[in-house]
């Protein structure tokens, strides 16, 4: 029995017998020869079957011609034949001359989605949508990106943690929380691993990371929001300020983008027409107040009543940074304490500002990071200042009653990074199975 070969490995083989399996992409059933484009998880190859004719030149209905004529797009087949290298073949310079075709799974001829189907329609039939080479590449890029981050963390003595996603109380506030029944009480789906990352610092872990799910009961229908997402988190001890966290964040993004460019740069250019740029260090840093003035000078005044930046402001400051520094990233720093969580450390001598930042990538916020407040008396006071009840935070506040070093970290949305890296218009495109206010299927 000839062992199955992945299509991407065919080019390295010598001419001779091979067996490949995959989905039928297209069939050209011509009078004298049949062509099939077969696709597996690694690529596509052309199959060819010269038709048999009798002594009078009439085409004979034999095998595998009859089976090929009946193939529908998406049917899964295994074929055997002779591999032949031929530079005239446009698809990779190779083809397989067929000897046999075995149909392992027939596909319904009428496909429910097409290239021009709406995004919602494609999400309904996500398993078919994901067969497209572009979609396949997205998740290979995701794998490479995550692996590069993990490699950096492991090489720098970080500890991987897996924090619970069921919580007895809110992690930050009671806003945007999913409440679920939990035996004879209530539980909440975790918005982030924030409290548990900080617990690891009190436990003496020093440096930790996690890639895991997070949940936000946010009824937003924008292109960058979801109710369940993959969060990339890191937390480190013995820091002097949020500058140490930004340095870590930079190093990780450079490692991730370098790996993606080296492994997938050519494919990304071919399928997405995007040139991956590895960001230079240091990333630009702009205090938020200064960023708002820059945006205002460009003709846009942030209309928010609070002290935060809005999406248009993020796009404007990103455009300024691109024009001025030729950089796709910018740290907006020194956010007002009025819009930051109670556990963000405030400026020494100016409690209205925090040692925190947002990382903007191609005009969209992808991450928030900060130095945490580790002094129990200050932390309790800041919780009260935010209108929170210390009694409900008792398990969290306990972390700081037995000695904890200065520390900080960040949380970053994986899908947003991929969306902006590949210049896609929605995180649905780069999320394996999207969850939003109106989508729980498939």
C-alpha positions in Angstrom: 0.0 0.0 0.0 1.4 3.4 -1.0 1.5 5.8 2.0 -0.4 9.0 1.8 1.7 12.1 1.1 0.8 15.6 2.1 0.5 17.8 -1.1 3.1 20.3 0.2 5.7 17.5 0.2 5.1 16.3 -3.3 7.5 18.7 -4.9 10.5 17.3 -3.0 9.8 13.7 -4.2 11.1 12.1 -7.4 8.8 11.1 -10.2 7.0 7.8 -9.3 4.0 6.3 -7.6 2.2 8.4 -4.9 -1.0 8.5 -3.0 -2.7 11.7 -1.9 -6.0 12.5 -0.2 -8.1 15.6 0.0 -11.1 17.6 -1.1 -12.1 18.1 -4.7 -11.7 21.8 -5.5 -12.5 21.8 -9.2 -13.2 19.3 -12.0 -12.6 19.9 -15.7 -14.2 17.0 -17.5 -12.9 17.4 -21.1 -13.4 15.1 -24.1 -9.8 13.7 -24.2 -8.5 14.4 -20.7 -9.9 15.1 -17.2 -8.3 17.5 -14.7 -9.0 17.6 -11.0 -7.6 20.1 -8.5 -7.3 18.4 -5.2 -6.7 20.3 -2.0 -5.6 19.0 1.5 -4.6 20.9 4.6 -1.2 21.7 3.2 -1.9 22.8 -0.4 -3.3 21.9 -3.8 -2.2 19.7 -6.7 -3.4 19.0 -10.2 -4.6 15.4 -11.0 -4.8 14.4 -14.7 -6.6 11.4 -16.3 -6.2 10.9 -20.1 -9.5 9.5 -21.4 -9.5 6.0 -22.9 -10.7 5.6 -26.5 -11.5 2.6 -28.6 -10.1 1.7 -32.0 -12.4 4.2 -33.7 -11.4 7.0 -31.3 -14.6 7.0 -29.3 -14.2 7.8 -25.6 -14.8 4.7 -23.4 -16.7 5.1 -20.1 -14.2 3.3 -17.9 -12.6 3.9 -14.5 -11.4 6.2 -13.1 -13.0 8.4 -15.7 -16.6 7.6 -14.7 -15.9 8.3 -11.0 -14.2 11.6 -11.9 -17.2 12.7 -14.0 -19.4 12.2 -11.0 -17.3 14.2 -8.5 -18.8 17.2 -6.8 -16.8 20.0 -5.2 -15.9 19.2 -1.6 -16.0 15.4 -2.0 -13.2 13.8 -0.1 -11.1 11.3 -2.2 -8.0 9.3 -2.1 -6.1 8.8 -5.3 -3.0 6.8 -6.4 -1.0 7.6 -9.5 2.3 8.6 -11.0 3.9 11.9 -9.8 5.4 13.9 -12.6 7.4 17.1 -12.4 6.5 19.4 -15.4 7.3 23.1 -15.3 4.5 23.7 -17.7 2.0 22.9 -15.0 1.0 26.2 -13.4 0.0 24.7 -10.1 3.4 24.0 -8.5 5.1 22.5 -11.5 3.9 19.0 -10.7 0.9 16.8 -11.4 -0.3 13.3 -10.7 -1.4 11.0 -13.5 -4.2 9.0 -12.0 -4.4 5.2 -11.7 -7.3 5.0 -9.2 -9.8 7.2 -7.4 -11.6 6.2 -4.2 -14.4 8.4 -3.0 -14.4 8.3 0.8 -17.1 11.0 1.3 -19.5 12.5 -1.2 -20.4 16.2 -0.9 -23.8 17.6 -1.7 -23.4 19.3 -5.2 -25.1 22.6 -4.2 -22.6 24.4 -1.9 -24.4 26.8 0.6 -21.8 29.5 0.4 -19.8 31.2 -2.4 -16.9 33.6 -2.6 -19.4 36.6 -2.6 -21.5 35.3 0.4 -22.0 37.7 3.3 -19.8 37.4 6.4 -22.8 36.2 8.4 -23.6 33.6 5.9 -20.1 32.3 5.8 -20.1 32.2 9.6 -23.2 30.0 9.4 -21.1 27.5 7.4 -17.8 28.1 9.0 -16.4 24.6 8.4 -16.8 25.2 4.7 -15.5 28.7 4.9 -12.4 27.5 6.7 -11.4 25.3 3.7 -10.3 28.3 1.8 -6.5 28.7 1.7 -6.7 32.2 3.1 -8.6 31.0 6.2 -6.3 28.1 6.6 -3.3 30.4 6.6 -4.8 32.6 9.3 -4.7 29.8 11.8 -1.3 28.6 10.8 -0.2 32.2 11.4 -1.9 32.2 14.7 -0.1 29.0 15.7 3.3 30.5 14.7 2.6 33.7 16.5 1.6 32.0 19.8 4.5 29.6 19.6 6.9 32.5 19.2 5.5 34.1 22.3 5.7 30.9 24.3 9.3 30.4 23.1 10.2 33.8 24.4 8.5 33.3 27.7 10.0 29.8 28.3 13.5 31.0 27.3 13.1 33.8 29.8 12.0 31.6 32.7 8.3 32.5 32.7 5.9 30.1 34.3 2.7 29.2 32.4 -0.5 29.2 34.4 -4.1 28.2 33.7 -6.5 30.3 35.7 -10.1 29.4 36.5 -12.9 30.9 34.3 -15.6 30.5 36.9 -15.3 33.1 39.6 -17.2 33.7 42.8 -17.2 37.5 42.4 -16.4 40.0 39.8 -12.8 40.4 38.7 -13.0 44.1 38.1 -16.6 45.4 38.4 -20.0 43.9 37.9 -20.3 45.5 34.5 -20.1 43.2 31.4 -20.3 40.0 33.4 -21.9 36.7 32.5 -23.7 35.3 35.5 -24.3 31.5 35.5 -26.0 29.1 37.9 -23.5 27.2 40.0 -25.1 24.5 42.1 -27.0 26.5 44.9 -25.2 29.8 44.2 -24.1 32.0 41.3 -20.8 32.2 39.5 -19.4 34.6 36.9 -17.4 33.9 33.8 -14.0 35.6 34.1 -13.4 38.8 32.2 -9.7 38.3 32.6 -7.2 36.4 34.7 -6.2 39.6 36.3 -6.6 38.7 40.0 -5.1 35.3 39.6 -2.1 36.7 37.7 -1.5 38.9 40.7 -1.9 36.1 43.1 1.0 34.3 41.3 3.2 37.3 42.1 2.3 37.0 45.8 3.0 33.3 45.5 6.6 34.1 44.4 6.3 32.9 40.8 8.0 36.1 39.5 7.1 35.9 35.8 3.9 34.2 34.4 1.9 34.0 31.2 -1.4 32.6 30.1 -3.2 32.2 26.7 -6.8 31.4 27.5 -10.5 32.4 27.0 -12.1 35.5 28.5 -15.7 36.6 28.5 -17.4 40.0 28.3 -21.1 40.5 28.4 -20.8 43.5 26.1 -23.7 44.0 23.6 -21.4 45.6 21.0 -21.7 44.8 17.4 -18.5 46.4 16.2 -15.9 44.7 14.0 -13.5 44.4 17.0 -15.7 43.1 19.8 -16.8 39.6 20.8 -18.3 38.1 23.9 -15.7 35.3 24.1 -12.2 35.9 23.1 -8.6 34.6 23.5 -6.6 36.7 25.9 -2.8 36.8 25.9 -1.7 37.7 29.4 1.7 38.2 31.2 2.6 39.5 34.7 6.1 40.2 36.1 7.5 41.1 39.5 10.3 43.4 40.6 9.4 46.3 38.2 10.2 50.0 38.6 7.3 51.3 36.5 5.0 50.5 33.6 8.0 51.1 31.4 9.3 47.6 32.3 6.0 46.1 31.2 6.1 48.0 27.9 9.6 46.7 27.3 8.4 43.2 27.8 5.4 43.8 25.5 7.7 45.2 22.8 10.0 42.2 23.0 7.1 39.8 22.6 5.6 41.6 19.6 8.9 41.6 17.8 9.4 37.9 18.5 5.9 37.1 17.2 6.1 39.2 14.1 9.6 38.0 13.3 8.4 34.4 13.4 5.3 35.1 11.3 7.3 37.0 8.6 10.0 34.3 8.4 7.6 31.4 8.1 4.6 32.9 6.3 5.6 36.2 4.8 5.5 35.1 1.2 2.2 33.4 1.6 0.7 36.4 3.4 1.8 38.6 0.5 0.4 36.2 -2.1 -3.0 35.6 -0.4 -3.6 38.9 1.5 -1.4 41.3 -0.4 0.1 42.4 3.0 3.7 42.9 3.7 4.5 41.9 7.3 6.7 44.5 8.9 8.7 43.6 12.1 8.4 46.6 14.4 11.5 48.4 15.4 12.3 49.1 19.0 11.6 51.2 21.0 7.9 51.7 20.1 6.8 55.3 20.1 5.4 56.4 23.5 2.9 59.3 23.9 1.2 60.4 27.1 -2.6 60.4 26.5 -3.0 64.1 27.2 -0.4 64.9 24.6 -2.0 62.4 22.2 -5.3 64.2 22.5 -3.6 67.5 21.6 -2.0 66.0 18.6 -5.3 64.6 17.4 -6.9 68.0 18.0 -4.3 69.7 15.9 -5.2 67.3 13.1 -8.8 68.6 13.1 -10.5 66.0 15.4 -11.5 66.7 19.0 -12.4 63.6 21.1 -16.0 64.1 22.0 -16.1 61.8 25.1 -17.3 63.1 28.4 -14.8 60.9 30.3 -11.0 61.1 30.0 -10.6 58.2 27.5 -9.6 58.2 23.9 -12.2 57.1 21.3 -11.8 54.9 18.2 -11.5 57.8 15.8 -8.9 59.3 18.1 -6.9 56.1 18.1 -7.0 56.0 14.3 -5.8 59.7 14.2 -2.9 59.2 16.6 -1.9 56.0 14.7 -1.9 58.0 11.4 0.3 60.6 13.1 2.7 58.0 14.4 2.9 56.3 10.9 3.6 59.7 9.3 6.1 60.8 11.9 7.9 57.7 13.0 6.9 55.2 10.2 5.7 52.8 12.9 2.5 50.7 13.1 2.5 50.6 17.0 2.3 53.3 19.6 2.0 53.2 23.4 -0.5 55.7 24.8 0.6 56.2 28.4 -0.4 57.8 31.7 -4.2 57.3 31.5 -6.4 59.1 34.0 -7.2 57.2 37.2 -10.9 58.0 36.7 -11.1 55.5 33.8 -8.6 52.9 35.0 -9.3 49.9 37.4 -8.7 50.4 41.1 -5.6 48.2 41.1 -3.6 50.4 38.6 -0.8 52.2 40.5 -1.3 56.0 40.4 1.5 58.5 39.8 3.6 59.5 42.7 2.5 63.0 43.5 -0.4 63.0 41.1 -3.2 60.6 41.9 -5.2 61.7 38.9 -2.9 59.7 36.5 -1.9 56.0 36.5 1.2 54.1 35.5 -0.6 52.5 32.7 -0.8 52.3 28.9 -2.8 51.1 25.9 -1.0 49.6 22.9 -2.4 50.8 19.6 -1.7 48.8 16.4 -2.7 50.2 13.0 -5.3 52.5 14.6 -6.9 50.0 17.1 -6.3 49.3 20.7 -5.1 45.8 21.2 -3.9 45.7 24.8 -3.9 47.4 28.2 -1.0 47.2 30.6 0.0 48.8 33.9 2.0 48.7 37.0 -0.2 47.3 39.8 -0.7 48.8 43.2 0.9 46.4 45.7 0.5 48.3 48.9 -2.5 47.0 50.8 -3.5 50.3 52.4 -3.3 52.2 49.1 -5.1 49.4 47.2 -8.0 49.4 49.7 -8.3 53.1 49.5 -8.4 53.0 45.7 -11.1 50.3 45.8 -13.2 52.5 48.1 -12.6 55.4 45.8 -14.1 53.4 42.9 -17.2 52.6 45.0 -16.2 49.0 45.5 -16.9 47.0 48.7 -13.7 45.7 50.2 -15.6 42.8 51.8 -16.4 41.5 48.3 -12.7 41.7 47.4 -11.4 40.1 50.6 -9.9 37.0 48.9 -8.0 39.4 46.5 -6.9 41.8 49.2 -5.5 38.9 51.2 -2.8 38.5 48.5 -1.3 41.8 49.6 -1.4 41.2 53.4 1.6 38.8 53.5 4.1 40.6 51.3 4.1 41.0 47.5 6.7 42.6 45.3 6.1 45.5 42.9 4.6 44.0 39.7 2.7 44.7 36.5 1.5 43.1 33.3 -0.8 43.3 30.4 -3.7 41.6 28.7 -4.0 41.5 24.9 -6.7 40.3 22.5 -5.3 37.7 20.1 -7.9 38.1 17.4 -7.4 41.9 17.3 -3.7 41.4 16.7 -4.3 38.9 13.8 -7.1 41.1 12.3 -4.8 44.1 12.2 -1.7 42.2 11.1 -3.6 40.8 8.1 -5.5 44.0 7.4 -8.9 42.3 7.9 -12.1 44.3 8.5 -13.5 42.1 11.3 -12.3 39.8 14.1 -14.8 37.3 12.8 -12.5 36.6 9.9 -9.6 35.6 12.3 -11.6 33.9 15.0 -12.1 30.1 14.6 -15.7 30.2 15.9 -17.0 33.7 16.7 -19.2 34.5 19.7 -21.2 37.7 19.8 -24.5 39.0 21.2 -26.5 37.2 18.5 -24.2 34.2 17.7 -23.9 31.0 19.6 -23.7 28.7 16.6 -22.0 26.8 15.1 
